[in-house]
Amino acid sequence: MELYINNTWTKYYGDSYIAEAIVWSENGNHATICATGATAEEADAKLIGAMRELKLLPESSVADECERKEPEPLE
């Protein structure tokens, strides 16, 4: 499985910010995980929290992951 997340993907739509992450499996399946917030920071924080609950990210800090400009797979 490969997980891609990038805070530059957080965009303003309507009256909310939407943060997205994309997951690809080795079987060719993919999914998009989204979170919304009143600010880009809130949407990003909710997305990180949701991915931790789903055990897609470790409980440790992922600040470095969020500040990357180019998406990189998380194995």
ZADO-1210 file (C-alpha; in nm, 4 decimals, padded with zeros to 6 digits):
<atoms>
<atom x="00.0000" y="00.0000" z="00.0000" code="MET" pos="1"/>
<atom x="00.1197" y="00.3513" z="-00.0765" code="GLU" pos="2"/>
<atom x="-00.0127" y="00.6575" z="00.1056" code="LEU" pos="3"/>
<atom x="00.0265" y="01.0073" z="-00.0360" code="TYR" pos="4"/>
<atom x="-00.0439" y="01.3215" z="00.1647" code="ILE" pos="5"/>
<atom x="00.0570" y="01.6780" z="00.0966" code="ASN" pos="6"/>
<atom x="-00.0703" y="01.9919" z="00.2699" code="ASN" pos="7"/>
<atom x="-00.0528" y="02.1852" z="-00.0592" code="THR" pos="8"/>
<atom x="-00.3473" y="01.9698" z="-00.1722" code="TRP" pos="9"/>
<atom x="-00.5719" y="02.1368" z="00.0884" code="THR" pos="10"/>
<atom x="-00.8071" y="02.3637" z="-00.1057" code="LYS" pos="11"/>
<atom x="-01.0973" y="02.5976" z="-00.0295" code="TYR" pos="12"/>
<atom x="-01.4314" y="02.4816" z="-00.1721" code="TYR" pos="13"/>
<atom x="-01.7580" y="02.6594" z="-00.1003" code="GLY" pos="14"/>
<atom x="-01.7273" y="02.7603" z="00.2635" code="ASP" pos="15"/>
<atom x="-01.4794" y="02.4946" z="00.3849" code="SER" pos="16"/>
<atom x="-01.1237" y="02.3795" z="00.3414" code="TYR" pos="17"/>
<atom x="-01.0817" y="02.0192" z="00.2279" code="ILE" pos="18"/>
<atom x="-00.7633" y="01.8196" z="00.2978" code="ALA" pos="19"/>
<atom x="-00.7047" y="01.5005" z="00.0980" code="GLU" pos="20"/>
<atom x="-00.4876" y="01.1909" z="00.1109" code="ALA" pos="21"/>
<atom x="-00.4711" y="00.9194" z="-00.1539" code="ILE" pos="22"/>
<atom x="-00.4067" y="00.5491" z="-00.0917" code="VAL" pos="23"/>
<atom x="-00.3126" y="00.2937" z="-00.3598" code="TRP" pos="24"/>
<atom x="-00.2974" y="-00.0805" z="-00.3009" code="SER" pos="25"/>
<atom x="-00.0794" y="-00.3348" z="-00.4746" code="GLU" pos="26"/>
<atom x="-00.3996" y="-00.4829" z="-00.6212" code="ASN" pos="27"/>
<atom x="-00.4812" y="-00.1656" z="-00.8139" code="GLY" pos="28"/>
<atom x="-00.7443" y="-00.0375" z="-00.5712" code="ASN" pos="29"/>
<atom x="-00.7352" y="00.3217" z="-00.4573" code="HIS" pos="30"/>
<atom x="-00.9199" y="00.5463" z="-00.2142" code="ALA" pos="31"/>
<atom x="-00.9279" y="00.9135" z="-00.1272" code="THR" pos="32"/>
<atom x="-00.9594" y="01.0195" z="00.2354" code="ILE" pos="33"/>
<atom x="-01.0900" y="01.3722" z="00.2958" code="CYS" pos="34"/>
<atom x="-01.1418" y="01.5955" z="00.5982" code="ALA" pos="35"/>
<atom x="-01.2976" y="01.9410" z="00.6192" code="THR" pos="36"/>
<atom x="-01.2324" y="02.2396" z="00.8422" code="GLY" pos="37"/>
<atom x="-01.2946" y="02.6119" z="00.8804" code="ALA" pos="38"/>
<atom x="-00.9221" y="02.6696" z="00.8115" code="THR" pos="39"/>
<atom x="-00.6623" y="02.4788" z="00.6115" code="ALA" pos="40"/>
<atom x="-00.4782" y="02.3962" z="00.9333" code="GLU" pos="41"/>
<atom x="-00.7924" y="02.2528" z="01.0926" code="GLU" pos="42"/>
<atom x="-00.8670" y="02.0386" z="00.7859" code="ALA" pos="43"/>
<atom x="-00.5067" y="01.9099" z="00.7793" code="ASP" pos="44"/>
<atom x="-00.5173" y="01.8294" z="01.1526" code="ALA" pos="45"/>
<atom x="-00.8464" y="01.6407" z="01.1161" code="LYS" pos="46"/>
<atom x="-00.7067" y="01.4436" z="00.8224" code="LEU" pos="47"/>
<atom x="-00.3954" y="01.3451" z="01.0182" code="ILE" pos="48"/>
<atom x="-00.6121" y="01.2467" z="01.3168" code="GLY" pos="49"/>
<atom x="-00.8407" y="01.0339" z="01.1007" code="ALA" pos="50"/>
<atom x="-00.5488" y="00.8576" z="00.9367" code="MET" pos="51"/>
<atom x="-00.3996" y="00.7819" z="01.2778" code="ARG" pos="52"/>
<atom x="-00.7320" y="00.6338" z="01.3923" code="GLU" pos="53"/>
<atom x="-00.7345" y="00.4149" z="01.0821" code="LEU" pos="54"/>
<atom x="-00.3747" y="00.3166" z="01.1630" code="LYS" pos="55"/>
<atom x="-00.2496" y="00.4506" z="00.8297" code="LEU" pos="56"/>
<atom x="-00.0015" y="00.6751" z="01.0141" code="LEU" pos="57"/>
<atom x="00.2002" y="00.6138" z="01.3305" code="PRO" pos="58"/>
<atom x="00.1058" y="00.7939" z="01.6502" code="GLU" pos="59"/>
<atom x="00.4371" y="00.9830" z="01.6446" code="SER" pos="60"/>
<atom x="00.4700" y="01.3295" z="01.4956" code="SER" pos="61"/>
<atom x="00.4159" y="01.3600" z="01.1217" code="VAL" pos="62"/>
<atom x="00.5024" y="01.7291" z="01.0926" code="ALA" pos="63"/>
<atom x="00.7814" y="01.6491" z="00.8479" code="ASP" pos="64"/>
<atom x="00.5399" y="01.4491" z="00.6324" code="GLU" pos="65"/>
<atom x="00.2937" y="01.7385" z="00.6145" code="CYS" pos="66"/>
<atom x="00.5550" y="01.9927" z="00.5139" code="GLU" pos="67"/>
<atom x="00.6795" y="01.7971" z="00.2119" code="ARG" pos="68"/>
<atom x="00.6162" y="01.9640" z="-00.1197" code="LYS" pos="69"/>
<atom x="00.6338" y="01.6420" z="-00.3248" code="GLU" pos="70"/>
<atom x="00.4219" y="01.3391" z="-00.2306" code="PRO" pos="71"/>
<atom x="00.6180" y="01.0346" z="-00.1207" code="GLU" pos="72"/>
<atom x="00.4905" y="00.6856" z="-00.0501" code="PRO" pos="73"/>
<atom x="00.4566" y="00.5717" z="00.3099" code="LEU" pos="74"/>
<atom x="00.5259" y="00.1987" z="00.3334" code="GLU" pos="75"/>
</atoms>
